[in-house]
Amino acid sequence: MTGRRGFTLLEILLAISIVAILLLTVYGVFATAESSRRRIASRAGGYHLARVIFDRIERELLSLPTREPAESSLLAGGRDDRGRPYLALLTLAGEGRDGGLRKVRYRLEKEEAGSRRLTRLSTIWPEPLQEPPAGRLSDRISLFRPRFHDGTTWRDDWDSRRDGLPRLIELTLGIETPEETLRLHTAIRLPTEERF
């Protein structure tokens, strides 16, 4: 039987093993690429959310009135009486058709389930007869921390009636993504001219 043509079992097993290794390698490359794509998309969503919140707060801070009213602080921040971080300000940045002076308050609130949400309350100033409910900015915020720089040191609390205006305001947000918590910072420089 000299004309036998065919493969031995060993050759077939070797060929199957090589093909399996190649397919597993290709699958691993695609799985890693897909995982990276998901992680990048998730992070990009977190970065976008932070940028939108930072831009809104910055616009309102840069629209502070030029004089502080006697009845309210122009700018205050730190922790409220329940230990929740907040930032409160008076701003001329209008909303839609409503112009004029508004009182805006950002606060990180804890939900009953243990999750946190960043809320924003905006009312026409002086105080309206009834305070509307705070609007929810995001449920993905786990950290909100304003800090204030007076020109020499950073402080965790501020009241413009007592301290004037800070030179810088640093905002820190913790954004929850499926894979991790992104911790993002921005610093906002207020106009340096004396306002009062």
Secondary structure, DSSP 8 states (H G I E B T S, - for coil): -TT-----HHHHHHHHHHHHHHHHHHHHHHHHHHHHHHHHHHHHHHHHHHHHHHHHHHHHHTT--SS--TTS-SEEEEE-TTS-EEEEEEE---BTTB-S-EEEEEEEEE-TTS-EEEEEEEEESS--SS----EEEESSEEEEEEEEE-SS-EES-EEHHHH---SEEEEEEEEE-SS-EEEEEEEEE---S---
